[in-house]
Amino acid sequence: MSTTAIPHINFADGKARQALEFYQGVFDGDLLSHTYQDFGMPAGSPDSDRIVFGQITTADGVLLMGYDIPGAQEPDFAKPRSTRRVNGTTVTEQPMFVTLHITDLTEAETLWKRLTVNAVVVEEFASSTWSPGFGIVTDQFGVTWLINVHE
């Protein structure tokens, strides 16, 4: 049996298109997206121009998905939840992070720079006791990423 876990990010604020285009640039990937209208919702209906299926794929195996939650206009769970460092420990109110395990330090540094645009850096990217490069950032769309270099 073969299983692959794919991060699927749900946007409650109508920003799936903007986020997916941002991630396309971060990962140098291909973007495939369809709106609710593409799948049969009448044009002009609420949410018809929002993303129902979005996917980023890269040549080196990154696969990331996302969509706009229909009818959502920033419900409670869409409010920013903090992630911060306290006494050397990561403390968070978020239900999940996306972790990138990368074998090349230079590639990790490049992704770090791209993800930190208009973001909140939780832990600066630097060497750690277990890795030549590790950092935590909450991007401009509220998604927290852990970048970890493993050689």
DSSP file (Angstrom, degrees, kcal/mol; ACC not computed):
  #  RESIDUE AA STRUCTURE BP1 BP2  ACC     N-H-->O    O-->H-N    N-H-->O    O-->H-N    TCO  KAPPA ALPHA  PHI   PSI    X-CA   Y-CA   Z-CA
    1    1 A M              0   0    0      0, 0.0     2,-0.4     0, 0.0     0, 0.0   0.000 360.0 360.0 360.0 142.0    0.0    0.0    0.0
    2    2 A S        -     0   0    0      2,-0.0     2,-0.4     0, 0.0     0, 0.0  -0.987 360.0-176.0-124.7 131.2    1.2    3.5   -0.8
    3    3 A T        -     0   0    0     -2,-0.4     2,-0.4     2,-0.0     0, 0.0  -0.980   7.4-170.2-129.2 138.9   -0.1    6.6    1.0
    4    4 A T        -     0   0    0     -2,-0.4     2,-0.5     2,-0.0    -2,-0.0  -0.996  13.3-148.2-127.5 127.0    0.6   10.3    0.4
    5    5 A A        -     0   0    0     -2,-0.4    -2,-0.0     2,-0.0     0, 0.0  -0.828  17.0-166.8 -92.7 129.7   -0.6   13.0    2.7
    6    6 A I        -     0   0    0     -2,-0.5     2,-0.2    56,-0.0    58,-0.1  -0.969  21.8-123.9-120.8 122.5   -1.3   16.3    0.9
    7    7 A P        -     0   0    0      0, 0.0    58,-2.8     0, 0.0     2,-0.5  -0.475  27.0-170.6 -63.0 129.1   -1.8   19.6    2.7
    8    8 A H  E     -a   65   0A   0     -2,-0.2     2,-0.5    56,-0.2    58,-0.3  -0.956   7.6-156.8-124.6 108.7   -5.2   21.0    1.7
    9    9 A I  E     -a   66   0A   0     56,-3.0    58,-1.8    -2,-0.5     2,-0.5  -0.757   1.7-152.6 -95.8 126.5   -5.6   24.6    3.0
   10   10 A N  E     -a   67   0A   0     -2,-0.5     2,-0.6    56,-0.2    58,-0.2  -0.865   7.1-155.4-101.6 123.1   -9.1   25.9    3.4
   11   11 A F  E     -a   68   0A   0     56,-3.1    58,-2.8    -2,-0.5     3,-0.4  -0.872  15.5-178.6-104.7 122.6   -9.6   29.6    3.0
   12   12 A A  S    S+     0   0    0     -2,-0.6    62,-3.1    56,-0.2    -1,-0.1   0.315  78.8  59.5 -98.6   6.7  -12.5   31.3    4.8
   13   13 A D  S    S-     0   0    0     60,-0.2    -1,-0.2    61,-0.1    60,-0.1   0.210 112.0-105.0-122.1  14.7  -11.8   34.7    3.5
   14   14 A G  S    S+     0   0    0     -3,-0.4     3,-0.3    55,-0.1     4,-0.2   0.700  86.9 118.6  73.2  19.4  -11.9   34.3   -0.3
   15   15 A K     >  +     0   0    0      1,-0.2     4,-2.9     2,-0.1     5,-0.2   0.186  29.8 109.0-105.3  17.3   -8.2   34.5   -0.6
   16   16 A A  H  > S+     0   0    0      2,-0.2     4,-3.2     1,-0.2     5,-0.3   0.928  80.9  48.9 -59.5 -45.6   -7.5   31.0   -2.1
   17   17 A R  H  > S+     0   0    0     -3,-0.3     4,-2.4     1,-0.2     5,-0.2   0.948 114.3  45.4 -59.4 -49.2   -6.6   32.4   -5.6
   18   18 A Q  H  > S+     0   0    0     -4,-0.2     4,-1.9     1,-0.2    -1,-0.2   0.914 116.2  46.5 -60.8 -44.3   -4.2   35.0   -4.1
   19   19 A A  H  X S+     0   0    0     -4,-2.9     4,-2.9     2,-0.2     5,-0.2   0.929 112.2  49.2 -65.6 -46.0   -2.6   32.4   -1.8
   20   20 A L  H  X S+     0   0    0     -4,-3.2     4,-2.2    -5,-0.2    -1,-0.2   0.882 110.6  50.5 -63.9 -37.6   -2.3   29.8   -4.5
   21   21 A E  H  X S+     0   0    0     -4,-2.4     4,-1.5    -5,-0.3    -1,-0.2   0.892 111.2  49.6 -65.5 -38.4   -0.7   32.3   -6.8
   22   22 A F  H  X S+     0   0    0     -4,-1.9     4,-2.2    -5,-0.2     3,-0.3   0.948 112.1  46.9 -62.2 -49.4    1.7   33.2   -4.0
   23   23 A Y  H  X S+     0   0    0     -4,-2.9     4,-2.6     1,-0.2     6,-0.3   0.830 105.0  61.1 -64.9 -31.7    2.6   29.6   -3.3
   24   24 A Q  H  X>S+     0   0    0     -4,-2.2     5,-2.0    -5,-0.2     4,-0.7   0.920 109.8  42.2 -58.2 -43.0    3.1   29.0   -7.1
   25   25 A G  H  <5S+     0   0    0     -4,-1.5     3,-0.3    -3,-0.3    -2,-0.2   0.875 112.0  54.0 -71.3 -38.1    5.8   31.6   -6.9
   26   26 A V  H  <5S+     0   0    0     -4,-2.2    -2,-0.2     1,-0.2    -1,-0.2   0.934 121.8  29.0 -59.9 -46.6    7.3   30.3   -3.7
   27   27 A F  H  <5S-     0   0    0     -4,-2.6    -1,-0.2    -5,-0.1    -2,-0.2   0.374 101.3-124.0 -99.2   3.9    7.7   26.7   -5.0
   28   28 A D  T  <5 +     0   0    0     -4,-0.7    31,-0.3    -3,-0.3    -3,-0.2   0.933  64.1 150.0  51.5  47.7    8.1   27.5   -8.7
   29   29 A G      < -     0   0    0     -5,-2.0     2,-0.4    -6,-0.3    29,-0.2  -0.436  53.4-100.8-107.7 178.4    5.2   25.2   -9.3
   30   30 A D  E     -B   57   0A   0     27,-3.3    27,-2.0    -2,-0.1     2,-0.5  -0.847  33.7-145.5 -98.5 135.3    2.3   24.7  -11.7
   31   31 A L  E     -B   56   0A   0     -2,-0.4     2,-0.5    25,-0.2    25,-0.2  -0.888  16.5-178.9-106.8 128.6   -1.1   26.0  -10.7
   32   32 A L  E     +B   55   0A   0     23,-2.5    23,-2.5    -2,-0.5     2,-0.3  -0.996  16.9 164.9-120.0 126.3   -4.3   24.3  -11.6
   33   33 A S  E     -B   54   0A   0     -2,-0.5     2,-0.3    21,-0.2    21,-0.2  -0.999  18.8-171.8-146.2 148.7   -7.5   26.0  -10.4
   34   34 A H  E     -B   53   0A   0     19,-2.5    18,-2.6    -2,-0.3    19,-1.7  -0.987  17.3-137.2-135.4 145.1  -11.2   25.9  -11.0
   35   35 A T  E  >  -B   51   0A   0     -2,-0.3     4,-1.0    16,-0.3    16,-0.2  -0.486  31.3-106.5 -93.6 168.5  -14.0   28.1   -9.7
   36   36 A Y  T >4>S+     0   0    0     14,-1.7     5,-2.3    11,-0.5     3,-0.5   0.865 123.4  57.0 -60.2 -35.5  -17.3   27.1   -8.5
   37   37 A Q  G >45S+     0   0    0     11,-2.4     3,-2.0    13,-0.3    -1,-0.2   0.894  99.4  58.3 -63.1 -39.4  -18.7   28.5  -11.7
   38   38 A D  G 345S+     0   0    0     10,-0.3    -1,-0.2     1,-0.3    -2,-0.2   0.809 106.7  49.9 -58.1 -28.6  -16.4   26.1  -13.7
   39   39 A F  G <<5S-     0   0    0     -4,-1.0    -1,-0.3    -3,-0.5    -2,-0.2   0.185 136.2 -79.9-100.3  16.3  -18.2   23.2  -11.8
   40   40 A G  T < 5S+     0   0    0     -3,-2.0    -3,-0.2     1,-0.3    -2,-0.1   0.353  80.4 138.9 112.2  -6.8  -21.7   24.4  -12.6
   41   41 A M      < -     0   0    0     -5,-2.3    -1,-0.3    -6,-0.1     3,-0.1  -0.545  63.7-102.0 -70.8 135.4  -22.6   27.2  -10.2
   42   42 A P    >   -     0   0    0      0, 0.0     3,-1.9     0, 0.0     6,-0.1  -0.275  40.8-101.3 -59.0 138.3  -24.5   29.9  -12.1
   43   43 A A  T 3  S+     0   0    0      1,-0.3     6,-0.0    -6,-0.1     0, 0.0  -0.297 108.3  27.7 -56.7 141.2  -22.4   33.0  -12.9
   44   44 A G  T 3  S+     0   0    0      1,-0.3    -1,-0.3    -3,-0.1     3,-0.1   0.287  88.8 129.2  86.5 -10.9  -23.0   35.9  -10.6
   45   45 A S  S X  S-     0   0    0     -3,-1.9     3,-2.3     1,-0.1     4,-0.3  -0.422  76.5 -83.4 -70.2 152.1  -24.0   33.6   -7.7
   46   46 A P  T 3  S+     0   0    0      0, 0.0    -1,-0.1     0, 0.0     0, 0.0  -0.348 117.6   9.0 -54.6 135.3  -22.2   34.3   -4.4
   47   47 A D  T >  S+     0   0    0     -3,-0.1     3,-2.0     1,-0.1   -11,-0.5   0.359  88.8 125.6  76.0  -2.7  -18.9   32.5   -4.5
   48   48 A S  T <  S+     0   0    0     -3,-2.3   -11,-2.4     1,-0.3   -10,-0.3   0.802  77.3  44.8 -60.1 -28.2  -19.2   31.6   -8.2
   49   49 A D  T 3  S+     0   0    0     -4,-0.3    -1,-0.3   -13,-0.2     2,-0.1   0.412  95.7 101.0 -94.8   2.3  -15.8   33.2   -8.9
   50   50 A R  S <  S-     0   0    0     -3,-2.0   -14,-1.7     1,-0.1     2,-0.4  -0.412  83.9 -91.8 -84.5 164.5  -14.1   31.7   -5.9
   51   51 A I  E     +B   35   0A   0    -16,-0.2    17,-3.2     1,-0.2   -16,-0.3  -0.621  39.5 169.8 -82.3 124.4  -11.8   28.6   -6.0
   52   52 A V  E    S+     0   0A   0    -18,-2.6     2,-0.4    -2,-0.4   -17,-0.2   0.670  79.4  22.9 -99.6 -26.4  -13.4   25.2   -5.5
   53   53 A F  E     +B   34   0A   0    -19,-1.7   -19,-2.5     2,-0.0     2,-0.4  -0.941  68.9 164.8-144.3 118.5  -10.3   23.3   -6.6
   54   54 A G  E     +BC  33  66A   0     12,-1.0    12,-2.0    -2,-0.4     2,-0.4  -0.998   6.3 175.3-134.3 139.5   -6.7   24.6   -6.5
   55   55 A Q  E     -BC  32  65A   0    -23,-2.5   -23,-2.5    -2,-0.4     2,-0.5  -0.989  16.6-160.9-148.6 134.5   -3.5   22.6   -6.7
   56   56 A I  E     +BC  31  64A   0      8,-3.1     8,-2.1    -2,-0.4     2,-0.4  -0.959  17.4 178.5-110.5 130.4    0.2   23.5   -6.9
   57   57 A T  E     -BC  30  63A   0    -27,-2.0   -27,-3.3    -2,-0.5     2,-0.3  -0.980   6.8-165.2-130.1 147.3    2.6   20.8   -8.2
   58   58 A T    >   -     0   0    0      4,-1.6     3,-1.5    -2,-0.4   -29,-0.1  -0.874  34.0-113.8-127.0 162.2    6.3   21.0   -8.7
   59   59 A A  T 3  S+     0   0    0    -31,-0.3    -1,-0.1    -2,-0.3   -30,-0.1   0.791 115.2  55.3 -63.2 -28.4    8.8   18.9  -10.6
   60   60 A D  T 3  S-     0   0    0      2,-0.0    -1,-0.3     1,-0.0    -3,-0.0   0.264 126.8 -91.1 -95.5  14.1   10.5   17.8   -7.3
   61   61 A G  S <  S+     0   0    0     -3,-1.5     2,-0.3     1,-0.3    -2,-0.1   0.517  71.1 147.5 101.4   5.2    7.3   16.5   -5.7
   62   62 A V        +     0   0    0    -35,-0.1    -4,-1.6   -56,-0.0     2,-0.4  -0.602  20.0 179.8 -73.0 132.7    5.6   19.3   -3.8
   63   63 A L  E     + C   0  57A   0     -2,-0.3     2,-0.4    -6,-0.2    -6,-0.2  -0.978   5.3 167.4-136.0 122.1    1.9   19.0   -3.9
   64   64 A L  E     - C   0  56A   0     -8,-2.1    -8,-3.1    -2,-0.4     2,-0.3  -0.998  11.4-166.7-137.4 135.7   -0.3   21.5   -2.2
   65   65 A M  E     +aC   8  55A   0    -58,-2.8   -56,-3.0    -2,-0.4     2,-0.3  -0.858  10.9 164.1-123.3 159.1   -4.1   22.0   -2.5
   66   66 A G  E     +aC   9  54A   0    -12,-2.0   -12,-1.0    -2,-0.3     2,-0.3  -0.983   7.1 177.4-165.9 159.1   -6.5   24.8   -1.4
   67   67 A Y  E     -a   10   0A   0    -58,-1.8   -56,-3.1    -2,-0.3     2,-0.5  -0.983  35.1-100.4-158.4 166.2  -10.0   26.2   -1.9
   68   68 A D  E     -a   11   0A   0    -17,-3.2   -56,-0.2    -2,-0.3   -58,-0.1  -0.813  38.7-123.1 -90.7 128.3  -12.4   28.9   -0.7
   69   69 A I    >   -     0   0    0    -58,-2.8     3,-1.6    -2,-0.5   -55,-0.1  -0.595  36.0-114.6 -69.8 122.1  -15.0   27.6    1.7
   70   70 A P  T 3  S+     0   0    0      0, 0.0     3,-0.1     0, 0.0    -1,-0.1  -0.343  93.5   6.4 -65.2 136.4  -18.3   28.4    0.1
   71   71 A G  T 3  S+     0   0    0      1,-0.2     2,-0.4    -2,-0.1   -59,-0.1   0.354  95.0 136.6  79.6  -7.3  -20.4   31.0    2.0
   72   72 A A    <   +     0   0    0     -3,-1.6    -1,-0.2   -61,-0.2     2,-0.1  -0.582  27.2 174.5 -81.0 131.0  -17.6   31.7    4.4
   73   73 A Q  S    S-     0   0    0     -2,-0.4   -60,-0.2    -3,-0.1    -1,-0.1  -0.556  76.7 -54.6-130.1  65.9  -16.9   35.3    5.3
   74   74 A E  S    S-     0   0    0    -62,-3.1   -61,-0.1    -2,-0.1     5,-0.1   0.970  72.7-168.4  62.5  60.2  -14.2   35.0    8.0
   75   75 A P    >>  -     0   0    0      0, 0.0     3,-2.2     0, 0.0     4,-0.5  -0.161  43.7 -82.2 -66.3 174.2  -16.0   32.6   10.5
   76   76 A D  G >4 S+     0   0    0      1,-0.3     3,-1.5     2,-0.2    -2,-0.0   0.840 128.8  55.7 -49.7 -43.0  -14.4   32.2   13.9
   77   77 A F  G 34 S+     0   0    0      1,-0.3    -1,-0.3   -65,-0.0     4,-0.1   0.675 100.0  61.6 -70.3 -13.2  -11.9   29.6   12.8
   78   78 A A  G <4 S+     0   0    0     -3,-2.2    -1,-0.3   -66,-0.1    -2,-0.2   0.601  77.5 108.5 -85.6 -11.4  -10.5   31.9   10.1
   79   79 A K  S << S-     0   0    0     -3,-1.5    -5,-0.0    -4,-0.5    -3,-0.0  -0.401  88.6 -90.4 -64.4 141.5   -9.4   34.5   12.7
   80   80 A P        -     0   0    0      0, 0.0     2,-0.4     0, 0.0    -1,-0.1  -0.245  41.5-157.0 -55.4 135.5   -5.7   34.6   13.0
   81   81 A R        -     0   0    0     61,-0.2     2,-0.1    -3,-0.1    13,-0.1  -0.949  20.3-117.4-115.0 136.6   -4.4   32.2   15.6
   82   82 A S        -     0   0    0     -2,-0.4    11,-2.0    11,-0.1     2,-0.4  -0.398  24.5-173.6 -82.0 149.8   -1.1   33.0   17.1
   83   83 A T  E     +D   92   0B   0      9,-0.2     2,-0.3    10,-0.1     9,-0.2  -0.988  25.5 153.0-132.8 129.4    2.1   30.9   17.0
   84   84 A R  E     -D   91   0B   0      7,-2.8     7,-3.4    -2,-0.4     2,-0.5  -0.945  44.3-105.4-152.0 166.5    5.0   32.2   19.1
   85   85 A R  E     +D   90   0B   0     -2,-0.3     2,-0.4    37,-0.3     5,-0.2  -0.881  33.6 177.2-101.1 130.7    8.1   31.2   21.0
   86   86 A V  E >  S-D   89   0B   0      3,-3.0     3,-1.6    -2,-0.5    -2,-0.0  -0.979  70.8 -19.4-134.9 119.9    7.9   31.2   24.8
   87   87 A N  T 3  S-     0   0    0     -2,-0.4     3,-0.1     1,-0.3    -1,-0.1   0.875 128.6 -49.6  50.7  43.4   10.8   30.1   26.9
   88   88 A G  T 3  S+     0   0    0      1,-0.2     2,-0.4     0, 0.0    -1,-0.3   0.585 119.4 106.0  77.7  10.1   12.4   28.2   24.0
   89   89 A T  E <  S-D   86   0B   0     -3,-1.6    -3,-3.0     2,-0.0     2,-0.5  -0.943  72.0-120.0-124.8 144.0    9.2   26.4   23.1
   90   90 A T  E     -D   85   0B   0     -2,-0.4     2,-0.4    -5,-0.2    -5,-0.2  -0.728  30.1-170.5 -82.3 124.0    6.7   26.9   20.2
   91   91 A V  E     +D   84   0B   0     -7,-3.4    -7,-2.8    -2,-0.5     2,-0.3  -0.964  12.4 171.8-116.2 130.8    3.3   27.7   21.6
   92   92 A T  E     -D   83   0B   0     -2,-0.4    -9,-0.2    -9,-0.2   -10,-0.1  -0.960  40.2-162.6-141.6 156.0    0.4   27.7   19.1
   93   93 A E        +     0   0    0    -11,-2.0   -10,-0.1    -2,-0.3   -11,-0.1   0.243  66.6 108.7-111.6   5.0   -3.4   28.0   18.8
   94   94 A Q        -     0   0    0    -12,-0.4     3,-0.1     1,-0.1    -2,-0.1  -0.584  68.6-137.9 -86.6 146.3   -3.4   26.6   15.3
   95   95 A P  S    S+     0   0    0      0, 0.0     2,-0.3     0, 0.0    -1,-0.1   0.714  80.7   3.0 -75.6 -18.9   -4.7   23.1   14.6
   96   96 A M        -     0   0    0      2,-0.0    48,-0.4     0, 0.0     2,-0.3  -0.994  54.8-150.9-162.1 157.4   -1.8   22.3   12.1
   97   97 A F        -     0   0    0     -2,-0.3     2,-0.5    46,-0.1    48,-0.2  -0.827  23.9-125.3-118.8 162.9    1.4   23.4   10.5
   98   98 A V  E     -e  145   0C   0     46,-2.5    48,-2.4    -2,-0.3     2,-0.5  -0.972  28.0-158.7-107.8 124.1    2.9   22.5    7.1
   99   99 A T  E     -e  146   0C   0     -2,-0.5     2,-0.6    46,-0.2    48,-0.2  -0.878   6.2-159.4-107.1 132.9    6.4   21.2    7.5
  100  100 A L  E     -e  147   0C   0     46,-3.3    48,-2.7    -2,-0.5     2,-0.6  -0.951   2.0-162.6-110.5 116.3    8.9   21.2    4.6
  101  101 A H  E     -e  148   0C   0     -2,-0.6     2,-0.4    46,-0.2    48,-0.2  -0.890  18.6-178.6 -96.2 119.2   11.8   18.7    5.0
  102  102 A I  E     -e  149   0C   0     46,-2.5    48,-2.4    -2,-0.6    -2,-0.0  -0.947  27.4-157.9-125.3 138.2   14.4   19.8    2.6
  103  103 A T  S    S+     0   0    0     -2,-0.4     2,-0.5    46,-0.2    -1,-0.1   0.641  77.8  67.9 -89.5 -14.5   17.8   18.2    1.9
  104  104 A D     >  -     0   0    0      1,-0.1     4,-2.2     2,-0.0     5,-0.2  -0.925  64.3-156.3-114.3 121.3   19.5   21.2    0.5
  105  105 A L  H  > S+     0   0    0     -2,-0.5     4,-2.5     1,-0.2     5,-0.2   0.889  95.8  52.2 -61.9 -41.6   20.3   24.2    2.7
  106  106 A T  H  > S+     0   0    0      1,-0.2     4,-2.0     2,-0.2    -1,-0.2   0.915 110.2  48.3 -63.2 -42.6   20.5   26.7   -0.1
  107  107 A E  H  > S+     0   0    0      2,-0.2     4,-2.5     1,-0.2    -1,-0.2   0.904 111.1  51.5 -62.7 -40.9   17.0   25.6   -1.4
  108  108 A A  H  X S+     0   0    0     -4,-2.2     4,-2.5     1,-0.2    -2,-0.2   0.911 108.7  50.5 -62.0 -43.1   15.7   25.9    2.2
  109  109 A E  H  X S+     0   0    0     -4,-2.5     4,-2.3     2,-0.2    -1,-0.2   0.886 110.0  50.9 -62.7 -38.7   17.0   29.4    2.5
  110  110 A T  H  X S+     0   0    0     -4,-2.0     4,-1.9     2,-0.2    -2,-0.2   0.938 111.8  45.9 -64.0 -47.8   15.4   30.4   -0.8
  111  111 A L  H  X S+     0   0    0     -4,-2.5     4,-2.7     1,-0.2     5,-0.2   0.894 110.7  54.7 -62.4 -39.3   12.0   29.0    0.2
  112  112 A W  H  X S+     0   0    0     -4,-2.5     4,-1.8     1,-0.2    -2,-0.2   0.945 107.7  48.7 -57.8 -50.2   12.4   30.7    3.6
  113  113 A K  H  < S+     0   0    0     -4,-2.3    -1,-0.2     1,-0.2     4,-0.2   0.885 113.7  47.2 -59.3 -39.3   12.9   34.1    1.9
  114  114 A R  H >< S+     0   0    0     -4,-1.9     3,-1.0     1,-0.2    -1,-0.2   0.908 112.6  47.7 -70.7 -42.1    9.9   33.6   -0.3
  115  115 A L  H 3< S+     0   0    0     -4,-2.7    25,-0.3     1,-0.2    -1,-0.2   0.760 103.2  63.2 -71.4 -23.8    7.6   32.5    2.5
  116  116 A T  T ><  +     0   0    0     -4,-1.8     3,-1.8    -5,-0.2     2,-0.3   0.461  68.8 122.6 -84.4   1.0    8.5   35.4    4.8
  117  117 A V  T <  S-     0   0    0     -3,-1.0    23,-0.5     1,-0.3     3,-0.1  -0.498  97.7 -12.3 -63.6 121.9    7.2   38.1    2.5
  118  118 A N  T 3  S+     0   0    0     -2,-0.3    -1,-0.3     1,-0.2     2,-0.2   0.807 115.9 128.4  55.0  33.8    4.6   40.0    4.6
  119  119 A A    <   -     0   0    0     -3,-1.8     2,-0.6    20,-0.1    20,-0.2  -0.571  65.6-112.8-112.8 173.1    4.8   37.2    7.1
  120  120 A V  E     -F  138   0C   0     18,-2.9    18,-2.9    -2,-0.2     2,-0.6  -0.951  28.3-142.8-108.0 116.0    5.3   36.9   10.9
  121  121 A V  E     +F  137   0C   0     -2,-0.6    16,-0.2    16,-0.2     3,-0.2  -0.692  20.3 179.4 -80.5 121.4    8.6   35.1   11.7
  122  122 A V  E    S+     0   0C   0     14,-2.1     2,-0.4    -2,-0.6   -37,-0.3   0.881  76.9   7.2 -87.6 -46.5    8.0   32.9   14.7
  123  123 A E  E    S-F  136   0C   0     13,-2.2    13,-2.1   -39,-0.1    -1,-0.4  -0.965  86.8-117.1-139.8 121.8   11.6   31.5   14.8
  124  124 A E  E     -     0   0C   0     -2,-0.4     2,-0.5    11,-0.2    10,-0.1  -0.178  36.6-101.5 -56.2 145.8   14.3   32.8   12.6
  125  125 A F  E     +     0   0C   0     10,-0.1     2,-0.3     8,-0.1    10,-0.2  -0.592  69.7 126.2 -71.8 120.6   15.8   30.4   10.1
  126  126 A A  E     -F  134   0C   0      8,-2.2     8,-2.2    -2,-0.5     2,-0.1  -0.955  63.2 -68.9-162.4 172.5   19.1   29.2   11.6
  127  127 A S        -     0   0    0     -2,-0.3     2,-0.2     6,-0.2     6,-0.1  -0.421  49.7-172.8 -71.6 152.7   21.1   26.1   12.5
  128  128 A S        -     0   0    0      3,-3.6     3,-0.3    -2,-0.1    -1,-0.0  -0.782  43.0 -89.9-134.8 178.7   19.8   24.1   15.4
  129  129 A T  S    S+     0   0    0     -2,-0.2    -2,-0.0     1,-0.2    -1,-0.0   0.764 127.8  32.7 -65.6 -23.1   21.0   21.1   17.4
  130  130 A W  S    S+     0   0    0      1,-0.2    -1,-0.2    20,-0.0    -3,-0.0   0.486 123.8  33.8-109.4  -5.1   19.2   18.7   14.9
  131  131 A S        -     0   0    0     -3,-0.3    -3,-3.6    19,-0.1    -1,-0.2  -1.000  62.1-133.9-153.4 145.2   19.5   20.6   11.7
  132  132 A P  S    S+     0   0    0      0, 0.0     2,-0.3     0, 0.0    18,-0.1   0.606 104.5  23.3 -73.0  -9.3   21.7   22.9    9.7
  133  133 A G        +     0   0    0     16,-0.4    16,-2.9    -6,-0.1     2,-0.3  -0.866  69.1 154.1-159.2 122.8   18.6   25.0    9.0
  134  134 A F  E     +FG 126 148C   0     -8,-2.2    -8,-2.2    -2,-0.3     2,-0.3  -0.989   8.8 151.8-148.8 138.9   15.3   25.3   10.8
  135  135 A G  E     - G   0 147C   0     12,-1.9    12,-2.6    -2,-0.3     2,-0.4  -0.985  28.2-141.5-161.5 161.4   12.7   28.1   11.1
  136  136 A I  E     +FG 123 146C   0    -13,-2.1   -13,-2.2    -2,-0.3   -14,-2.1  -0.997  23.2 171.1-130.2 132.5    9.0   28.8   11.6
  137  137 A V  E     -FG 121 145C   0      8,-2.3     8,-3.3    -2,-0.4     2,-0.7  -1.000  27.6-146.3-141.5 139.9    7.0   31.4    9.8
  138  138 A T  E     -FG 120 144C   0    -18,-2.9   -18,-2.9    -2,-0.3     6,-0.3  -0.942  34.3-140.5-102.7 114.7    3.3   32.3    9.6
  139  139 A D    >   -     0   0    0      4,-3.0     3,-2.3    -2,-0.7   -23,-0.1  -0.022  29.1 -88.5 -73.7 177.4    2.8   33.5    6.1
  140  140 A Q  T 3  S+     0   0    0    -23,-0.5    -1,-0.1   -25,-0.3   -21,-0.1   0.568 126.8  54.8 -64.1  -9.2    0.6   36.4    5.0
  141  141 A F  T 3  S-     0   0    0      2,-0.2    -1,-0.3  -122,-0.1     3,-0.1   0.306 121.0-103.2-106.6   6.7   -2.4   34.0    4.6
  142  142 A G  S <  S+     0   0    0     -3,-2.3     2,-0.5     1,-0.3   -61,-0.2   0.539  77.3 135.1  87.1   7.0   -2.2   32.7    8.2
  143  143 A V        -     0   0    0    -46,-0.0    -4,-3.0   -49,-0.0     2,-0.5  -0.779  47.4-141.7 -91.5 129.1   -0.6   29.4    7.3
  144  144 A T  E     - G   0 138C   0     -2,-0.5   -46,-2.5   -48,-0.4     2,-0.4  -0.798  17.7-167.1 -95.5 130.4    2.4   28.4    9.6
  145  145 A W  E     -eG  98 137C   0     -8,-3.3    -8,-2.3    -2,-0.5     2,-0.5  -0.932  11.1-158.5-117.2 135.7    5.3   26.7    7.9
  146  146 A L  E     -eG  99 136C   0    -48,-2.4   -46,-3.3    -2,-0.4     2,-0.5  -0.972   9.9-161.1-108.7 126.2    8.2   24.8    9.5
  147  147 A I  E     +eG 100 135C   0    -12,-2.6   -12,-1.9    -2,-0.5     2,-0.4  -0.945  13.7 176.2-109.4 126.8   11.3   24.5    7.3
  148  148 A N  E     -eG 101 134C   0    -48,-2.7   -46,-2.5    -2,-0.5     2,-0.5  -0.986  19.3-148.8-135.5 120.9   13.7   21.8    8.4
  149  149 A V  E     +e  102   0C   0    -16,-2.9     2,-0.4    -2,-0.4   -16,-0.4  -0.780  17.9 179.4 -90.4 128.3   16.8   20.8    6.6
  150  150 A H              0   0    0    -48,-2.4   -19,-0.1    -2,-0.5    -2,-0.0  -0.996 360.0 360.0-129.3 128.9   17.8   17.2    6.9
  151  151 A E              0   0    0     -2,-0.4   -48,-0.1   -47,-0.0    -1,-0.1   0.423 360.0 360.0-101.2 360.0   20.9   15.9    5.1
